[in-house]
Amino acid sequence: MILDRVQKRRACVAGSIAGATALLVTLAACTGSGPSSASSTPQSGGTLTYASGDAEPTCLDPHVGGNYPQALLASQYIEELVGLHDGKPTPSLATKWATSDDGKTLTFTLRDGVHFTDGTPFDAAAVVRNIEHVQDPATASSTGYLALQSIEKATATDDHTVTLALSRPDSALLESFSQAWVGMESPKALDRPQQTNCESPVGTGPFRITDWKHGDRVTLTKNDDYWGSTKPRLAGLDWRFIPDSTSRYAALQSGQVDVIDNAQPDQLKAASVKGTIRDLDAPRPGASNRLELNSGHGVFQDEAVRKAFIAGAQVEPGIRSLFLGTAKRSYSVLSSVEPLAYSDKRLFQYDPATAKRLLDDAGWKVGAGGVREKDGRQLTVTFPVSTNQSVPAERSLFQQIQASEAEVGFTVKLEELDLSSWYAALAKNQYDVVSAPYTKVGPDVLRILYDSASITPAPSGYFANLAQLDDPALDTLLQQAAQTSDSSTRADLYRQAQKTILESRTVLPLYDQQNHFLYRSSVHGIETTPVSTPWFGTAWIDR
């Protein structure tokens, strides 16, 4: 399970106002240590150096676009209205909330005495400004925009109360408000030109941005006026971008950096709970890592060809040999950390004989070099791969799938692209297969990824339904699930929806999105957020 202790700690802060007896109980329940806890006394001072293998963001404001590299950084300086603990919403910048009987009005009560790091008060007007900023097409949001689609209007009822008028009941809205992509930023900072705010967004978090040297690093310093019960112990963060995994790991081993992400499986296997290098495994919520088959154009418009591709994909041997036990095969479209995840292993068995029969029956006959042909064209599928989002082991897995598909007559064209080129290829619909990680807390990620409305691009130009699945019955299931507050009904609807998605053969699940952070044993107190990014607000270094 994800160790979202940072949100638990914030819930404890909120609970401490209930009185002396309740305070003792609350503190007793909140003294658990994080995944890198230590027996020695926490120290103050020092700069933690983090090395990321993810793509360097083009904008540090997570409202703009909304990808995972932004969340990694933004979690250090931007905070959310709501936290999560054991999948349940907990107080953060909002202390409480209430939903109307018809589910179409959500009212937040906000924490008093909080300021953004530019001195601007955090209040109801600031929340309204942030929601409007995410929803403004000029912001070019994707993840945040899709998460807040149900909000028709946000109103500051008074200085510390915000009322949201919704177009429909939205059972996932509180979960959505726990994510960095809809985190709270200073309205004064948002009033600046977008490029200026992209360089130095302003939040309420334990750190603030002081410099960004493009292509190299972002420098953050501690927020001395942080509102939380525990002030940041680190003097700052040195956030470096080191794309090469070997160089990144060598820097960790030598002590040049303290924490890295996107480690290779052999590096993870070498980590030890008692060694110099340790592993924080924080699987992402939302979707599993999977291949999407584009049913909107090309050869995968034919369900028989999709079935043949899935039957011809040999996945398990590659996962075993390449990931060295650090990843487990998934048969679900949802991450294993999602309680409502539904699996169906029988749909994804490697069966090349069935694949060949399906292609024969669909009119694809074996031609020169074993490549199948029909009506004068070859059975070719284009597979763009983001080198920023796929570690070398995963790219090797894709090559093994490419080889197994060749045995049944497919030509799979793997195209390795940087992140911006990869996004451009998707926007132009220049793909037949794609691995597209997507992180969103809770099963509502299914609506974003597979409702036919998500074939239409968000303001950023990105459309989330890359399978281009267009099924009115599925749309109805997803919309009903999003609107019901009854947990049993919601679970049943999401199970039906997942069954429909898997049986459409537009998705080939692979494994959970890999999310490991290696850190030196001298680093303590790392916590994780609801979207499984590390949070260094309570971290310290034993030098």
C-alpha positions in Angstrom: 0.0 0.0 0.0 1.1 3.6 -0.6 2.5 5.2 2.5 0.7 8.6 2.3 1.9 9.6 5.8 2.2 13.2 4.8 -1.5 13.3 4.4 -2.0 11.4 7.7 0.2 13.9 9.4 -1.9 16.8 8.0 -5.0 15.1 9.2 -3.4 14.9 12.7 -2.7 18.6 12.6 -6.4 19.3 11.8 -7.6 16.9 14.5 -5.6 18.6 17.2 -8.1 21.4 17.6 -10.7 19.1 19.1 -9.6 19.4 22.8 -7.0 18.1 25.2 -8.2 14.6 25.5 -8.7 14.2 21.7 -5.2 15.7 21.2 -3.6 13.0 23.3 -5.4 10.3 21.3 -4.6 12.0 18.0 -0.9 12.4 18.7 -0.7 8.7 19.8 -2.2 7.6 16.5 0.1 9.8 14.4 3.6 9.0 15.7 4.3 6.4 13.1 7.6 6.9 11.2 7.9 7.1 7.5 9.5 4.5 5.2 13.0 5.9 5.8 12.7 6.5 9.6 15.8 6.4 11.8 16.6 5.7 15.4 18.8 8.8 15.8 17.6 12.3 16.5 16.5 14.3 13.5 18.9 17.0 12.4 18.3 20.4 10.8 20.2 21.9 7.9 21.8 20.7 4.8 20.6 20.4 1.2 19.1 17.2 -0.2 20.1 16.5 -3.8 17.5 14.7 -5.9 18.3 13.3 -9.3 15.4 12.7 -11.7 15.4 10.5 -14.8 12.0 11.8 -15.8 11.7 14.5 -18.4 12.5 18.0 -17.2 9.2 19.8 -17.0 8.6 22.6 -19.6 6.6 24.4 -16.9 6.8 24.1 -13.1 3.1 25.0 -12.7 1.3 21.7 -12.6 -1.9 23.3 -13.7 -0.4 23.7 -17.1 -0.4 20.4 -18.9 -0.2 18.1 -15.9 2.3 15.2 -16.1 4.1 13.2 -13.5 7.4 15.0 -13.6 5.6 18.2 -12.7 3.9 16.4 -9.7 7.3 15.2 -8.5 8.6 18.7 -8.2 5.3 20.5 -7.3 4.7 18.3 -4.3 7.5 20.1 -2.6 6.0 23.6 -2.9 2.3 23.3 -3.8 -0.3 21.7 -1.5 -3.9 20.5 -2.0 -7.3 21.1 -0.4 -7.7 17.5 0.6 -5.4 14.6 1.7 -5.9 10.9 1.6 -5.3 8.2 4.1 -6.2 4.6 3.4 -8.1 5.9 0.4 -10.3 8.2 2.5 -10.2 12.0 2.2 -8.6 13.8 5.1 -8.1 17.5 5.9 -5.3 19.4 4.4 -5.7 23.1 3.3 -9.5 22.4 3.8 -10.4 21.4 7.3 -13.8 20.0 6.5 -16.5 19.7 3.7 -20.1 19.0 3.2 -22.1 17.7 0.2 -25.7 18.6 -0.5 -28.4 15.9 -0.5 -28.6 16.0 -4.3 -24.8 15.7 -4.6 -24.6 18.9 -6.7 -23.1 21.3 -4.2 -19.8 20.8 -2.3 -18.8 23.3 0.4 -15.3 23.5 1.8 -14.2 25.2 5.0 -10.6 26.3 4.7 -7.7 26.4 7.2 -7.1 29.8 8.8 -3.7 31.4 9.1 -2.0 29.9 6.1 -0.1 32.1 3.6 1.6 31.4 0.3 5.3 31.9 0.2 4.9 35.3 -1.4 2.9 36.5 1.6 -0.5 36.3 0.0 -3.2 34.9 2.3 -4.7 31.5 1.5 -8.4 32.1 1.5 -11.7 31.4 -0.4 -10.9 33.9 -3.1 -7.6 32.1 -3.7 -9.4 28.7 -4.1 -11.8 30.2 -6.6 -9.0 31.7 -8.6 -7.2 28.4 -8.7 -10.2 26.4 -9.9 -10.8 29.1 -12.6 -7.2 28.9 -13.6 -7.3 25.1 -14.1 -10.5 25.3 -16.1 -9.4 28.2 -18.3 -8.6 26.9 -21.7 -5.7 29.4 -22.0 -4.0 27.5 -19.1 -3.8 24.5 -21.4 -4.4 22.0 -18.6 -5.0 18.3 -19.1 -4.9 16.3 -15.9 -6.3 19.0 -13.7 -8.9 20.1 -16.3 -10.2 16.6 -16.7 -10.4 16.1 -12.9 -12.5 19.2 -12.3 -14.9 18.8 -15.2 -18.0 18.6 -12.9 -17.5 22.0 -11.4 -19.8 24.6 -13.0 -19.0 27.5 -10.6 -16.9 28.2 -7.6 -18.0 30.9 -5.1 -16.2 32.5 -2.1 -19.1 32.4 0.4 -16.9 34.2 3.0 -13.2 34.4 3.6 -12.9 30.8 4.6 -15.8 29.1 2.8 -15.9 28.0 -0.8 -19.1 26.6 -2.4 -18.8 24.6 -5.6 -21.9 24.2 -7.9 -21.6 20.9 -9.8 -23.2 19.9 -13.1 -23.6 16.4 -11.7 -22.8 14.5 -8.5 -19.1 13.7 -8.5 -18.1 10.9 -6.1 -14.4 11.3 -7.2 -14.1 15.0 -6.7 -12.6 14.9 -3.2 -10.1 12.4 -4.5 -9.3 14.7 -7.3 -8.6 17.6 -4.9 -5.8 15.5 -3.3 -3.6 15.8 -6.5 -0.8 18.2 -7.2 -2.3 19.0 -10.6 -5.1 20.9 -8.9 -3.0 22.2 -6.0 -3.3 25.7 -4.6 -1.1 28.5 -6.0 -0.9 32.1 -5.0 -3.5 34.2 -6.9 -1.0 37.0 -7.0 1.5 34.7 -8.8 -1.2 33.4 -11.2 -1.9 37.0 -12.3 1.6 37.1 -13.8 2.2 36.1 -17.4 2.0 32.3 -17.8 5.7 31.9 -18.7 6.7 33.8 -15.6 4.5 31.6 -13.4 5.9 28.5 -15.2 9.4 29.5 -14.0 8.5 30.1 -10.4 5.0 29.0 -9.2 4.1 29.9 -5.6 2.5 27.6 -3.2 2.0 27.1 0.6 4.4 24.1 0.9 7.5 23.5 2.9 9.8 24.7 0.1 9.8 27.5 -2.5 11.5 27.8 -5.9 14.5 30.2 -5.9 16.1 29.3 -9.3 15.7 27.1 -12.4 18.7 26.5 -14.5 17.1 24.9 -17.6 18.7 21.6 -18.6 20.4 21.2 -15.3 18.5 21.8 -12.0 15.8 23.5 -9.9 16.9 25.0 -6.6 14.4 25.1 -3.7 14.8 26.7 -0.3 12.9 25.9 2.9 9.7 27.9 3.8 10.5 29.2 7.3 6.9 30.3 7.7 5.4 26.9 6.9 2.0 26.4 8.5 2.5 22.7 9.4 3.2 21.5 12.9 6.7 20.3 11.8 8.8 22.9 10.1 11.0 21.7 7.2 14.4 20.5 8.6 16.3 20.6 5.3 17.8 24.0 4.3 16.7 23.2 0.7 16.6 20.9 -2.2 18.9 20.6 -5.2 16.7 19.0 -7.9 18.8 17.8 -10.8 17.9 16.3 -14.2 20.2 13.3 -15.1 18.5 11.3 -17.9 21.0 8.5 -18.1 20.1 5.8 -15.5 23.7 4.5 -15.1 25.0 8.0 -14.4 22.2 8.7 -12.0 22.9 5.5 -10.0 26.6 6.1 -10.0 26.0 9.6 -8.5 23.8 8.0 -5.8 26.5 5.4 -5.0 29.2 8.0 -4.8 27.2 10.3 -2.5 26.9 13.1 -5.1 23.1 12.8 -4.9 20.9 11.6 -2.0 17.7 10.3 -3.9 17.0 9.1 -7.4 14.0 7.9 -9.3 13.5 5.7 -12.4 16.1 3.1 -11.2 16.8 0.0 -13.3 15.7 -3.4 -11.9 19.3 -4.6 -11.2 19.8 -1.4 -9.2 16.6 -2.1 -7.2 17.7 -5.7 -6.5 21.0 -4.4 -5.1 19.2 -2.1 -2.6 19.0 -3.4 0.9 17.1 -2.4 4.1 20.4 -2.4 5.9 22.7 -1.2 3.1 24.0 2.1 2.0 21.3 2.3 -0.8 17.7 1.6 0.0 14.5 1.4 -2.0 11.2 3.2 -1.4 8.5 1.3 -3.5 5.5 3.6 -4.0 3.2 2.1 -6.7 1.2 4.7 -8.4 -2.6 4.8 -8.0 -5.0 4.9 -11.0 -4.2 2.9 -14.1 -1.8 0.0 -14.6 1.0 0.2 -17.1 -0.6 -1.1 -20.2 -0.6 -1.0 -24.0 -3.5 0.8 -25.7 -4.6 -0.4 -29.1 -6.0 2.5 -31.2 -9.5 1.3 -32.3 -10.2 4.6 -33.9 -8.3 4.1 -37.1 -6.1 1.6 -38.9 -6.0 -2.1 -38.6 -7.2 -2.1 -35.0 -10.6 -0.9 -36.0 -11.1 -4.7 -36.5 -11.7 -6.4 -33.2 -10.4 -9.7 -34.6 -7.0 -8.0 -35.4 -6.9 -6.6 -31.8 -7.6 -10.1 -30.4 -4.8 -11.5 -32.6 -2.3 -8.9 -31.4 -3.1 -9.6 -27.8 -2.9 -13.3 -28.3 0.4 -12.9 -30.1 2.0 -10.7 -27.4 4.4 -12.8 -25.2 4.7 -10.7 -22.0 5.5 -12.9 -19.0 9.0 -14.1 -19.9 10.1 -10.5 -20.5 8.8 -9.3 -17.2 10.5 -12.2 -15.4 13.8 -11.8 -17.1 14.1 -8.0 -17.4 12.5 -6.9 -14.2 14.2 -9.4 -11.9 11.1 -9.8 -9.7 10.6 -6.1 -9.2 7.4 -6.1 -11.3 4.5 -8.5 -11.4 2.3 -9.2 -14.4 -1.1 -7.4 -14.3 -4.3 -8.4 -15.9 -6.2 -5.3 -14.8 -6.5 -1.8 -16.3 -6.3 -0.4 -12.7 -3.2 -0.4 -10.4 -3.1 -3.1 -7.8 -3.2 -0.4 -5.1 -6.8 0.4 -6.2 -9.2 -1.6 -4.1 -11.7 -1.8 -6.9 -9.3 -3.3 -9.5 -10.8 -6.2 -11.5 -8.6 -8.7 -13.3 -9.3 -11.3 -16.0 -6.2 -13.4 -16.7 -8.0 -15.7 -19.3 -8.3 -12.8 -21.8 -4.5 -12.3 -22.0 -2.9 -15.7 -22.5 -0.1 -16.0 -25.0 -1.6 -18.1 -27.8 0.1 -17.7 -31.2 -1.9 -20.4 -32.8 -5.1 -18.5 -32.1 -3.5 -15.3 -33.3 -2.7 -16.8 -36.6 -6.2 -18.3 -37.0 -7.8 -15.0 -36.2 -5.7 -13.2 -38.8 -6.3 -15.9 -41.4 -10.1 -15.6 -40.9 -9.8 -11.7 -41.1 -8.2 -12.0 -44.5 -4.6 -11.3 -43.5 -2.5 -13.8 -45.4 1.2 -14.5 -44.9 3.4 -12.7 -47.4 7.1 -12.1 -48.1 9.2 -12.5 -45.0 6.4 -13.8 -42.9 4.6 -10.4 -42.8 0.9 -10.6 -43.4 -0.8 -8.7 -46.2 -4.3 -7.8 -47.2 -5.6 -5.7 -50.2 -2.0 -4.8 -51.1 -0.9 -3.5 -47.7 1.2 -5.1 -44.9 0.0 -5.7 -41.4 2.1 -2.9 -39.8 1.4 -1.1 -36.5 3.2 2.0 -35.3 4.3 2.1 -31.7 5.8 5.4 -30.4 7.7 5.1 -27.2 8.6 7.9 -24.8 12.2 7.4 -23.8 11.5 9.8 -20.8 8.8 7.6 -19.4 10.1 4.1 -20.3 13.2 2.8 -18.5 15.6 0.7 -20.6 14.1 -2.6 -19.2 10.6 -1.6 -20.3 11.9 -0.7 -23.8 13.5 -4.1 -24.0 10.2 -5.6 -23.0 8.5 -3.8 -25.9 11.2 -5.2 -28.2 10.4 -8.7 -27.0 6.7 -8.1 -27.7 7.7 -6.8 -31.1 9.6 -10.1 -31.8 6.7 -12.3 -30.7 4.2 -10.3 -32.9 6.5 -10.8 -35.9 6.1 -14.6 -35.4 2.4 -14.3 -36.1 2.7 -11.8 -39.0 2.7 -8.3 -37.5 5.3 -5.7 -38.2 5.6 -3.5 -35.1 7.4 -0.3 -35.8 8.9 1.0 -32.5 9.7 4.7 -32.6 11.7 6.0 -29.6 10.9 9.7 -29.1 11.5 12.4 -26.5 8.5 13.4 -24.5 7.5 16.4 -26.5 7.7 14.5 -29.8 5.8 11.6 -28.3 3.0 13.9 -27.2 3.0 15.4 -30.7 2.6 12.0 -32.3 -0.4 11.2 -30.1 -2.0 14.5 -30.8 -1.7 13.9 -34.6 -3.2 10.3 -34.1 0.1 8.9 -35.5 0.0 5.7 -33.5 -1.6 2.2 -33.5 -0.2 1.0 -30.1 1.0 3.1 -27.2 2.1 2.8 -23.6 0.7 5.8 -21.9 1.1 6.0 -18.1 -1.7 7.9 -16.4 -2.0 8.7 -12.7 -5.2 9.7 -10.9 -6.3 8.7 -7.5 -9.2 6.3 -7.5 -11.2 4.3 -10.1 -12.6 7.5 -11.7 -9.4 7.3 -13.8 -11.5 4.9 -15.9 -13.9 7.7 -16.9 -11.0 9.9 -18.0 -9.3 7.1 -20.0 -12.2 5.3 -21.6 -15.3 7.5 -21.7 -15.9 8.5 -25.4 -15.9 12.2 -24.4 -12.2 11.8 -23.6 -11.5 11.3 -27.3 -11.9 15.0 -27.6 -8.7 16.8 -26.7 -8.3 18.7 -23.4 -7.1 22.4 -23.8 -3.5 21.1 -23.7 -4.2 19.2 -26.9 -3.9 15.8 -25.1 -6.7 13.4 -25.3 -6.8 10.7 -22.6 -8.8 8.0 -24.4 -5.9 6.7 -26.5 -7.7 3.4 -27.2 -10.4 5.6 -28.8 -12.9 3.3 -27.2 -16.4 4.6 -28.2 -19.0 2.5 -26.4 -22.3 4.3 -25.2 -23.0 1.5 -22.7 -19.6 1.9 -21.2 -20.1 5.7 -21.0 -23.3 5.1 -19.1 -21.6 2.8 -16.6 -18.8 5.2 -16.0 -21.1 8.2 -15.6 -23.3 6.3 -13.2 -20.3 5.2 -11.1 -19.1 8.8 -11.0 -22.4 10.0 -9.7 -23.3 7.5 -7.0 -22.3 7.8 -3.4 -23.3 4.3 -2.4 -20.0 2.3 -2.1 -21.5 -1.1 -3.0 -23.3 0.3 -6.1 -20.2 2.2 -7.1 -18.0 -0.9 -6.8 -20.4 -3.0 -8.9 -20.5 -0.3 -11.7 -16.8 -0.1 -11.8 -16.5 -3.8 -12.0 -18.9 -3.9 -15.0 -17.0 -1.0 -16.6 -13.6 -2.8 -16.3 -15.1 -6.0 -17.6 -16.3 -4.1 -20.7 -13.0 -2.4 -21.2 -10.9 -5.6 -21.0 -13.3 -7.5 -23.2 -13.1 -4.8 -25.9 -9.5 -6.0 -26.5 -8.4 -2.4 -26.8 -6.1 -2.7 -23.7 -3.2 -5.1 -22.9 -2.3 -4.8 -19.2 1.4 -5.3 -18.4 2.2 -4.4 -14.8 1.8 -1.7 -12.2 3.4 1.6 -13.1 6.9 1.3 -11.6 7.6 3.9 -9.0 10.7 3.2 -7.0 12.9 5.8 -5.3 16.4 4.8 -4.2 17.9 6.8 -1.4 21.0 6.8 0.7 20.8 5.4 4.2 21.8 8.9 5.6 18.4 10.2 4.4 15.5 9.9 6.8 11.9 11.0 7.1 10.8 10.7 3.5 7.0 10.6 3.1 4.8 10.0 0.1 1.8 11.9 -1.3 -1.5 10.4 -2.6 0.0 10.3 -6.1 3.0 8.5 -4.8 5.6 11.3 -5.2 8.2 11.7 -2.4 7.6 14.5 0.0 10.6 16.0 1.8 8.8 18.4 4.2 9.8 16.1 7.2 13.1 14.7 5.7 16.5 15.2 7.2 20.0 14.0 6.5 22.5 12.4 8.9 25.8 13.8 7.5 
